[in-house]
Amino acid sequence: MAERFKIKARDIPKLIFFRDSKDKVAFTGGKTKDKIKYWLSKINGEKSQELSCEDLKSLVASDTLEYMLAFFGEISSDLFVKAHEPYALHEDLIQFVHN
């Protein structure tokens, strides 16, 4: 299996989510329970979390935030659909939010 998916010894442990036979997403983020849960929630649901202005303000002020990319605008826009969401799916080190 490692050979089939090109996993080398230095890559172990490796988490890969298979959506179907053609689409796979490898986890590259931190190996903590919270980081893995966040990644799984992105894979199975919203890629970007919707936050109110107050929630966004609280998150920015918290000590838990490392990196965040916030989108302000219509979630039906091309910028959100073609850039923000697809990038959010494949980037594990940044938390993606929208308002």
C-alpha positions as CSV (number, residue, x, y, z in Angstrom):
1,M,0.0,0.0,0.0
2,A,2.8,2.4,0.8
3,E,4.3,1.8,-2.7
4,R,0.9,2.3,-4.3
5,F,0.4,5.7,-2.7
6,K,4.0,6.7,-2.8
7,I,4.4,6.9,1.0
8,K,8.0,6.8,2.2
9,A,9.2,5.8,5.7
10,R,9.9,9.5,6.6
11,D,6.2,10.2,5.9
12,I,4.9,7.8,8.5
13,P,2.5,8.3,10.2
14,K,0.5,9.6,7.2
15,L,-3.2,10.3,7.1
16,I,-4.9,10.2,3.7
17,F,-8.6,10.7,3.2
18,F,-10.1,9.0,0.1
19,R,-13.2,10.6,-1.3
20,D,-13.4,8.3,-4.3
21,S,-10.9,6.4,-6.4
22,K,-9.6,9.6,-8.0
23,D,-9.7,12.2,-5.2
24,K,-7.4,11.9,-2.2
25,V,-6.4,14.5,0.3
26,A,-3.3,14.0,2.5
27,F,-3.1,15.6,5.9
28,T,-0.1,17.8,6.4
29,G,-1.0,19.7,9.5
30,G,-0.1,19.2,13.2
31,K,-0.6,15.8,14.7
32,T,-2.8,16.9,17.7
33,K,-6.3,15.7,18.3
34,D,-7.8,19.2,17.6
35,K,-5.9,19.6,14.3
36,I,-6.9,16.2,13.0
37,K,-10.6,16.8,14.0
38,Y,-10.5,20.2,12.3
39,W,-9.1,18.6,9.1
40,L,-11.7,15.9,9.1
41,S,-14.5,18.5,9.6
42,K,-13.1,20.3,6.5
43,I,-13.1,17.1,4.5
44,N,-16.6,16.1,5.4
45,G,-18.3,19.4,5.7
46,E,-17.6,23.1,5.4
47,K,-14.1,23.9,4.2
48,S,-14.4,27.4,5.7
49,Q,-16.1,28.1,8.9
50,E,-18.7,30.8,9.0
51,L,-18.1,33.2,11.9
52,S,-19.9,36.3,13.2
53,C,-17.9,39.4,13.7
54,E,-17.9,38.8,17.4
55,D,-16.7,35.2,17.1
56,L,-14.0,36.3,14.7
57,K,-12.9,39.0,17.1
58,S,-12.7,36.4,19.9
59,L,-10.8,33.9,17.8
60,V,-8.2,36.5,16.8
61,A,-7.8,37.5,20.4
62,S,-7.3,33.9,21.6
63,D,-4.0,32.1,22.2
64,T,-5.0,29.1,20.1
65,L,-4.9,30.7,16.7
66,E,-1.8,30.2,14.7
67,Y,-2.8,31.2,11.1
68,M,-6.1,32.3,9.7
69,L,-7.4,33.4,6.4
70,A,-10.7,35.3,6.5
71,F,-13.0,35.8,3.5
72,F,-15.4,38.7,3.6
73,G,-18.0,38.7,0.9
74,E,-20.6,36.6,-0.8
75,I,-20.0,32.8,-0.5
76,S,-21.6,32.4,-3.9
77,S,-18.9,34.6,-5.5
78,D,-16.2,33.1,-7.9
79,L,-13.5,34.2,-5.5
80,F,-14.9,32.1,-2.7
81,V,-16.0,29.1,-4.7
82,K,-12.9,28.9,-7.0
83,A,-10.2,30.1,-4.7
84,H,-11.0,30.2,-1.0
85,E,-12.8,26.9,-0.6
86,P,-10.5,24.7,-2.8
87,Y,-7.4,26.2,-1.1
88,A,-9.0,25.6,2.3
89,L,-9.5,21.9,1.5
90,H,-5.8,21.3,0.8
91,E,-4.2,23.6,3.3
92,D,-4.0,22.2,6.8
93,L,-1.8,24.8,8.6
94,I,-4.2,27.7,8.1
95,Q,-7.7,28.0,9.6
96,F,-10.2,29.3,7.0
97,V,-13.2,31.4,8.0
98,H,-15.7,33.6,6.3
99,N,-18.1,36.2,7.4
